[in-house]
Amino acid sequence: MEKCVEFRNVGCSYFPQSRVDCHYTISSQHTWASNDWVGLFKMGWTSVRDYHTFVWALVPPSYEEGTEVNCCVQFQAAYLPKASCHEYEFVYISAKGEVCSRSSSFIFCAPKPLEDLVTLEEDSHGEEGGTDMLLVVPRAELLQNRLQECLQERAELLQAHEATNRQREKDKLEYKRAREAWDRRRSEVESDISRLQRELKHSHEQIKSMERKQEEEQDLVELLTQEKSTLLEANEESRVRIRELEEDIKTLTQRTVDRETEMERMKERAKRAGAQRKEEESERSALQAEHEATLKEMRSLQERLNTSERASEGLKSDLSSMVAQRDRTQSELHQARLQAAQLTLQLADASLALREGRARWAQERQGLQLTAEKDHARLQKLTAEMETIEESLQEERMERVKLEVEIGREKDCNRVQLCETRRELQELKTSVRVTQKEKEQLLAEKQELMHYICQLEQKTGTVSSAKWSAAPVLFPGRPASATSDSEDENPEALQPLRPPRPLGNYSLCEQGELELLRLATPPPSPREAERSAVVINQPAPLTSPHQASAETAAHSSDSEEESDPLQCGRLGSGDETALLLPEHPDTPHRYNLPVETLALSHTPTLPCMSVFVGTFVDLVHCSAPTLNFNIKTKTEPSNGPLKVCGPDKMSSLC
């Protein structure tokens, strides 16, 4: 039980005319209660009720249970025993009535006459030549006053130390808050940097996709250029061949000239597309430069973040130094307390060593003041450092706000540039589609032209063998040119031509017209039939010089499907089925048709024909889908058979 409480600095004797201070230490093993008390007992006591006087055992306000603490209580002079030779002791008794500790014995005695008075010398503060003053005071009073001064100085030092501790705790809290704010700001900056990196990566991907699209468009433009060059070469060859033709195809050469002008327009469009592509390349280089600038700014942000991390590490080292300094201050304070206790013992035990004690105490006091001043200077230094840190944090906040504004502006610029690039890309796609459509039109016209040339070559080969008298055929509502101007406006006229079909698909008149003509005309005589016979020379189908592409075949199949119902309607009767001549093109077929009016159904793929009544009449090819025209004979109108024969039978008929 004696280890729970320990009495300290207990003297051998005390004066009954002055109060007595009792110092003791409560260890961590003792549980303090408010009813604990310290009693003054005469030696030889047997019960806790035999106390002479007592005081309640007090603890500091900052006491925590389970910790060791130093305490002090005072016995007033009025309650102390008188001077005698009896021995007394201090006893610490808990609230349960248990004796926790006992001090060493001491006595209360009156001071001796020689020891009661002390002489002090004081310098006169008056005029010059004054004498020194001698003061005679009781030694106990002098020692008591000095002890009170020492205790007061000690209390002031303790208060200053507590204020220093509170200020240090406050500084710790402020530093902790600043650290938390800095961590939050750092996390925000890191999140902004990661977000900017993701946006930069996304912009990289968009730029790469745009570059791929641009390369594809460039390849497409090159392909179109190659095809255009091939078309120009083919057009030149066609022009050379057209010059060799007769004057009957002058209208066709005029159309070729028109197509050349269209080709020039196509060249101009291609040039404009190339210029637009160059502009896009320049814009892409500008975007690349802006991207590099953004990367540089990201690097600068990373460097600033590294500097901030280094500053935080410096703050950590300062905090550790402050903790070490606090430990040193506590050790110095403990030493100061020990020295004060030694001074108290020296004052109580030896009166002869008073001057030495005063000098020693003055030195120790000066050391304590120096340490206090050092602590104050360190606190001021820490305060200045905290202010500089706050200023640096404020500057970093301003820089962060500026960076956010600049990044927002750059984002807006990037969005505007991206929208402009998308719009220009859409315009380029539109121009490419228009170019592709014009290319398809040129291909269709080229095939049609090649087919015309083949037909004209076939016609020139058949006409040169026989001397026919050419008679122009006028088509109502159609110009004399091979194709009308409306073909350029009508996209259906620019569709790829179908390959030549067999002769069985051609018909000379509609079914209804045949029936009406048969009913309105009497049967002819054999002579009139021979004189007014109309022979249509239909050459064998020509093979196309070039194989049609998949797209041309698709258009041809569609057009054939559309024309099949009309042809089926025209070839419904038994007489019209005889017009299908793929197997026997040389077999003549006769029809009872009026010679005055002959309705001829003509398709765009129909080769050149020769129709004669008595004498041959040349028919010019027409590209209209369906053509009805009249043929008037040079002889008298009569009803006669219509002969359809191949090229082998034509010479015998002539």
Secondary structure, 3 states (H helix, E strand, C coil): CCCCEEEECCCCEECCCCCEEEEEEECCCCCCCCCCEEEEEECCCCCCCCEEEEEECCCCCCCCCCCCEEEEEEECHHHCCCCCCCEEEEEEECCCCCEEEECCCEEECCCCHHHHEEEEEECCCCCCCCCCEEEEEEHHHHHHHHHHHHHHHHHHHHHHHHHHHHHHHHHHHHHHHHHHHHHHHHHHHHHHHHHHHHHHHHHHHHHHHHHHHHHHHHHHHHHHHHHHHHHHHHHHHHHHHHHCCCHHHHHHHHHHHHHHHHHHHHHHHHHHHHHHHHHHHHHHHHHHHHHHHHHHHHHHHHHHHHHHHHHHHHHHHHHHHHHHHHHHHHHHHHHHHHHHHHHHHHHHHCCCCHHHHHHHHHHHHHHHHHHHHHHHHHHHHHHHHHHHHHHHHHHHHHHHHHHHHHHHHHHHHHHHHHHHHHHHHHHHHHHHHHHHHHHHHHHHHHHHHHHHHHHHHHHHHHHCCCCCCCCCCCCCCCCCCCCCCHHHHCHHHHCCCCCCCCHHHCCCCCHHHHHHHHHHCCCCCHHHHHHCCEEEECCCCCCCCCCCCHHHHHHHHHHHHHHHHHHHHHCCCCCHHHHCCCCCCCCCECCEEECCCCCCCCCCCCCCCEEEECCEEECCCCCCCCCCCCCCCCCCCCEEEEEEECHHHHHHHC
